[in-house]
Every structure is written in C-alpha cells, then in structure tokens.
C-alpha cells in the first residue's frame, strides 16, 4: 500500500476529483479526512470508505474561512493523531465568469476566496501539522489554464489558478529543507459536474474538446492517480512542480521559450 500509515486531508472531498482521490487514498492505506460543505455527500463517502474496511471521517469546512481551515486540521489530528498529506483541492467555477469587462466584482471575489485564498488558508494551518508529523506532502489543485489562456473566457478562475501555481512554487522553496514537498496538480478539462455545468451545451463542449489532442475530457479518477503519486514517497524528490495531466493540451498550445544565443 503506497500510503500505509499516512493521514490525508482532502478539501472538496465529497465530489469530483476529491471523491475519487479519497476512495483511492483509502484503498492505498491512508486514513482520510474528507473536508467539504456538502454534508450529505461527505458523510456518505466516509461511510462507504469505512464499510470497505478503510478509515475516514467527514469534517464540514468552508475553505474560504480561516476558522474552518483551522478546524479541519484540528479534526484530522484529533481523529488520527497526525497529518501527512494535505490536498487543497476545493474549487469553484462560476457560470458568470467571463472577461474583464463582463465579470462582476462579486464573481471575482467569490472565485478567488475559494480557489486561491482557500489554498493559502489550507497551507497556513496544514503546514504546521505536517511539521509536527516530521514532514509530508502538500498538493494544490491548479489547472492547465494557469499555464495558458482558456478558449472560453473565465478570467477569475484562470487568475485564481495562476495564483495557486505561484503560491505553490514559493512554498516549495520555503519548506524544502523541512521534508515538506509542495506541488501544483494541473488537470486539463475533465468530465466532472463542475465543468459540465459551465460547458452546458454541446457547442461549448465541442469548442473545448477541439483543443485537446486526445480528443476527450479527462476523468476524475485519472487526476486522483496523479495525486496519489504526489502524495506518496515515490515522488520524494519532486517539489515546486506543475504536474500537468491534460491530455496533451498544453503541449499543443504552449510555445516553449526560444533558445538564447550564446555569447562569443
């Protein structure tokens, strides 16, 4: 088991990537704390893991609130005695998110409160717990749009995920000598409820699909497998990385920096 004797806290754990990751981490031996605002789904998932022979608890946490983030870390240590893996995965993608001209301040604030501030608060309270455990792994969910522009305007979302990548790099450097690794997981477009609500017509979905070399949306379970690698000791020399799992979209559209001419 790749996460035997590890305690993992997953925000946004009741659905999508979080749900698939919680199930996979539990199968790999982790004791799992599911943090979310979806009480019914979170409790049901914790029960499913326990019925399958694993260990899990649900903790209600709005990651945009400092007290909730402190509470979810406290819950992890109270339930299982330590914290080894922090997966800051909770995120929102709002339907009214567009370009700079037509995105409201309210949409901007709501998006950054969860997607960026939530990661900051998770790290603020989670990293001290990782220190107490002797080290561990932080995984922050970013996105391929942090590395390139989105085909469909979603400025607040893109900016928030760019911030997650920048935050991840800096924390990786700060904590590298403390046996704490910090990496950004950058999924491509996924066939999750979150994205499908935004791409709510076949035209919108096809516009996104045409840019993906593999010609399909990714699945949440595929991102969970990437998270498992970043959480496990198999990635022990990986920190500050933008771990891209996107069906080839950034390879097709992101232009590499040109080679610099050597001085004579």
Secondary structure, 3 states (H helix, E strand, C coil): CCCCCCEEEEECCCCHHHHHHHHHHHHCCCEEEEEECCHHHHHHHHHHHHHCCCEEEEEECCCCCHHHHHHHHHHHHHHHCCCCEEEECCCCCCCCCCCCCCCCHHHHHHHHHHHCHHHHHHHHHHHHHHHHCCCEEEEEECCHHHCCCCCCCCHHHHHHHHHHHHHHHHHHHHHHHHCEEEEEEEECCECCHHHHHHCCCHHHHHHHHCCCCCCCCECHHHHHHHHHHHHCHHHCCCCCCEEEECCCHHHHHCCCCCCCCCCC
